[in-house]
Structure formats: structure tokens, C-alpha cells
Amino acid sequence: MTDRLNDAALTRLPDGVARPQYDRRAVTPGIVHLGVGAFHRGHQAVFIDDCLNRGETGWGIIAASLRSATTRDALAPQDTLYTYCERDGQGETLRVVGSILEVLVAPEDPAALLAALADPRVKIVTLTVTEKGYLADLSTGRLLTDHPDIVHDLAHPEAPRSIYCYLTEAIRQRHEAGAPPLTLLSCDNLPSNGRILHGALADFAALRDPALADHIRDAIRCPCVMVDRIVPATTDADRDGVAAGLGVTDAWPVVAEPYFRWVIEDDFAGPRPALEQSGAEFVTDVEPFEHMKLRMLNGAHTAIAAIGQSAGLPTVDAVYAVPEVRDFIDLYWRQVGPTLRAEVDGAAYVVGLRQRFANPSLKHKAEQIASDASQKVPQRILAPLCELRAAGQPHGAPMLALALWLRSCAATNEKGQGVAIHDPAFHDWDAPDQDALPPEDVVRRFLGFARVFGTTPDQTFAADLTAAYTDIRTHGVLACLRRMTKEG
């Protein structure tokens, strides 16, 4: 198939394929998005496409990659159109999304991204740059001022690497030109993501211009956000399936589950699109929803990924199909549930999670979920574990989940196959050789991994983690899960 998805091809698509119902030429930019990847295109960009279809034509998206040109190179020949493919166990629906007007590559042309951010028509900047992109101590929310990217940006602001250099310069230009202040909307899986972004941005600005830092604290709004939708990485099989449904080639479609939730703190510096008409929720306090998602969905996801990496099972549905895993995850949810706030219904959420994890059509890879896990484990597993221990409540399942993560960081899995670890933090830390060291030495080395554990945990914690990890090393992952759920 040689024909490519683009504006001209829209009229030739099959009747069952949804497509933009607006004149894309009449759309003007109102949002800049930093970190254009599958998750943004499978969630926020779809919501904005809804807004444009309703006639809110001032909210087009200028998307920017902060690292690679891959997404731009895939979408530019398609007039930045792409296919959103929604799948459940029964079938799929296809929708062509037109809300992204342009894709910029920041390292190629920093001035173009700064011009987009400074454009007075732009009112909102959204971000999906992953946890590591915030360059902050997530326990305190303070900027890592000694991070190489921060050091570089302070010395070479004309060639930015971090989000903070771009944002502070754009905010300075807007302030001097009298443009309206921005709302910065973090859509990453961070607790208190808006407050972390606001604080770290002010920290960076203070290193350059204390007056600008004051302006950021006073005028720039950074609502906290919880975004919930599973969007696996696109595969060649996905591309082939989408092309068959479209009748033309799409170089980079996205695949997602039907479920979504977008909860946003209602604290904007200026106007916003009517996202609530597509199901987004505007609330005064996002924290209960953040906790529920991070601890129930993301915590269980991280445990499932660790099981998959260790046992040699490739995808979430393959791991979750194992009875021992399902029983263990149920126990994990029961034990972590008491750490949730009263405003949310954890039991009802779990009912949906069981269906979502079992969805056979997504093929969400354990390796993808396990990436950057050292940035995720502290808030997803370690935080509820420590709260349960302090309260004297049962916590064997989250302790085992933590031990499973340690085991998943070994060079080989239980089948003797190599394990791919995609975590930049391991470049700066000498990970232990789990095949060569006894369990107690492996655990001791991990407990010294300050990025995850901070100060060294107490002796009881160390002993319990060592026992759980030893059990995995001795008996294997699935046998440990079987014994824990039987005892639990």
C-alpha cells in the first residue's frame, strides 16, 4: 500500500472511519504540547479534537519533541494527521485526529519552539515528558540544580535541553510583551505534578532572574492533573491493521483502550477549552484521584511488569492471565486500598482494572512499563508500603512487589534470557550482579540506591525485603506469588 494518510485522503476513507468535521485551515493554535508521544496522541489530542469538532477552533495544538525527530518525520508527510485506534476484547474503532497542527523538533530549531510558546494566542502548555523530564527531587519537589541538563541550560540558554529553559524564556518574552500568562498542565504520572512543575520552574528562574521567579509564582498557574488511559507502544502489526482499515498507510497510529479518565484541578490563568463536554472532570482537589491511580493502577502495573520481566512473560495480558498473578494483584489491591482517601471508591476502580489488565487486544509490553522504573517505584509502591508499615497494617504484598522489582533488574530472567533495562538512572549507579552475589548483598546494594530509597531504611524493613527477595531467588516468582496469596 503506497497511498499515505493526509488531508487529501480524508474524503476517500471508508464510511466507518471517523474524521475531522472541521476545516483544519480555520484552526488557530491555543495549546503547545511538550513531549509528543503515543500517550498524548491517545488522550489529550483526542479530547482537543472533540473541542474542534464542536467549533472551538482556537485550541489547535503545536506539538514539540524535546529529543527526537521521529514523530515529526512520521506525521509531517501526513499533514500531521494520525489514526486513533480504540480496542477492547470485542473489536476496534478507527478515528483520524486532526488537532495537531504542527510538530516541532526542539533541538533542531529552539527558536521555533520559543516562538510558539511566546505566541499570545497560546494560553495553555501541556506536558508529557515522563517523570525523569522534571529533573526534580520528587520527595521535595525541588529542582535538581546539579543535574547536567540544568547546568548546561544555565550556561547555554540559547541551546536549551530542559523544559525549564524553554518555559522561563517564553514566560519572560510574554511578560515583557504584555501577553496573557500561561497555564502549564502536567499530564505525567507524578503525585502533585502541578506543584512540582511550578516549584521547580520557579527554582530554575530564580537562578537566572529572581524577578521572573516572582512573576512565575504569582501569575503562572500549574494545576494538578490525573490522566488515566492505557496507551501501549505502536507495533508494526498495529500499523498493518490500521492500514487495512483505512485503505491508506499511517506511519504512526496510536492504539488505546476505551477507558479514560482526566481529572484536572480547576485553576487556570486564563480561558480553557470545554473539555468537560468530552468527559474530563474539573475538581478542587486532584490528590485523591492521583493516589488511587498511582497506587492501584500504576503500582499494580509496575508489579506486573516486574513479574513479566522476571518470568519471561512479554505482555500485561499474558502475565495477568496466570492465576497466581491475578490472585497476588487482588491481594495487593486489598492491602493498598486502606491508604486511599475516602473521596474515592477503590473497590469500584479495581473492578474496572481487572477488565483493563485482561484486555487481550492491547499487547502492552512489560518491557515498556518497566522503563524508568527507578523513577516510578518510590511513589507507586514504596510510598503506600511505608504508610502501611507505619500504621501497623498488613503489607506483605507491596513488600513482595518491591522485591519483584529488584529481581526484574537482573541481567537475565528465570528462563536464562537477557532482560532489557531502560532506565538512565542505572547509568549512574553500579547495579549489583544478581547472579554472582548472595541475596542479602543484593538487597544491601539496592537499599543504598538513594534515588529510590532516600535515606537507608530501618533494619526491620531491610530484613523483610531481604526475606522476600531471597524467597524469589530460591523458589521462583510464581511459586512465591502462590504461597503469599495462600497465606494472605
Number of C-alpha atoms within 10 A of each C-alpha: 9 7 11 17 26 20 14 10 14 17 9 11 16 11 9 11 15 16 20 18 13 16 12 16 8 9 20 17 22 23 28 27 26 22 23 25 17 20 23 22 23 25 22 20 22 20 23 25 26 21 22 23 17 13 14 17 22 19 25 26 27 24 31 26 22 22 12 16 16 12 20 19 16 18 21 15 14 20 17 22 26 25 28 24 21 20 19 18 13 8 8 16 17 20 18 23 23 29 30 28 18 18 24 25 22 23 18 15 11 17 15 15 26 19 12 20 27 26 19 17 16 24 25 27 21 22 22 20 21 16 18 16 15 24 22 20 15 21 12 10 20 20 22 18 17 10 11 12 18 22 13 16 19 17 11 12 14 13 18 22 21 18 21 24 24 22 21 22 19 20 23 19 17 18 18 9 11 10 17 19 23 28 23 25 23 30 26 23 22 25 23 19 25 21 17 24 28 21 21 23 23 24 21 24 25 16 12 13 13 14 11 20 20 14 16 25 16 10 15 20 22 28 25 30 29 27 21 22 16 20 20 19 19 18 14 10 9 18 19 16 13 25 20 12 17 24 17 20 23 25 22 23 27 27 30 26 20 14 14 14 15 21 23 24 19 16 14 19 18 13 11 14 17 15 17 14 12 14 13 16 17 16 13 12 15 20 20 15 25 23 23 24 23 23 26 25 21 21 28 24 21 25 30 30 30 29 27 25 31 29 21 19 21 18 22 25 22 19 24 24 14 12 13 21 20 19 17 28 25 17 19 25 20 17 20 25 18 14 18 20 14 9 9 13 14 21 13 9 14 18 10 11 16 15 13 21 24 19 21 18 17 25 20 23 19 25 19 17 22 26 17 18 23 19 19 23 22 21 21 29 25 20 14 25 26 17 15 19 14 9 10 9 14 15 19 21 26 28 24 26 29 25 24 27 24 18 27 24 24 20 18 19 20 16 9 11 13 14 16 17 18 16 15 14 17 14 9 7 13 11 16 17 13 18 12 9 11 12 22 16 15 21 24 16 13 18 19 15 19 11 16 18 15 12 11 14 12 8 9 9 15 15 14 15 25 21 18 21 27 19 17 21 19 12 10 15 23 18 13 21 23 16 12 17 19 11 7 14
